[in-house]
């Protein structure tokens, strides 16, 4: 009985897909001079810069110290700038540097290539069903864990 559950487990399949994705991202980010851990922070900032460190932590579901370390590394590399909020000086807002803007096309090409590889031979209806199902699983997980829903 457990063997059947393990083979059919959504969690197991999501975990395997995550690990395979990280293998790809690690290799591609290395070519651009970054680590795999830099990817989610850059991705979030490419979509919306000027957010606070706290907001980045919440959206990525990571602790504040992880965000602070990652941003310190990216700042040292010249990829981001952290600036005090105009009204709340203890709050830091994060902005992309010109150096980041220069890698943006390659960054998104990497993501499009992986998306194309994952969804090869899928018809649009299949893809829509998968995306809707994944959104529902995320919502279910947030509810089960008592987490606030994050609107992106």
Protein Blocks (a to p, Z undefined) as FASTA:
>chain_A
ZZmmmmmmmklmmmmmmmmmmmmmmmmmmmnopafklmmmmmmmmmoghiafklmmmmno
pafklmmmmmmmmmmnopaccdddfklmmbccddddfklmmmmmmmmmmmmmmmmmmmgo
iafklmmmmmmmmmmmmmmmmmmnopacddZZ
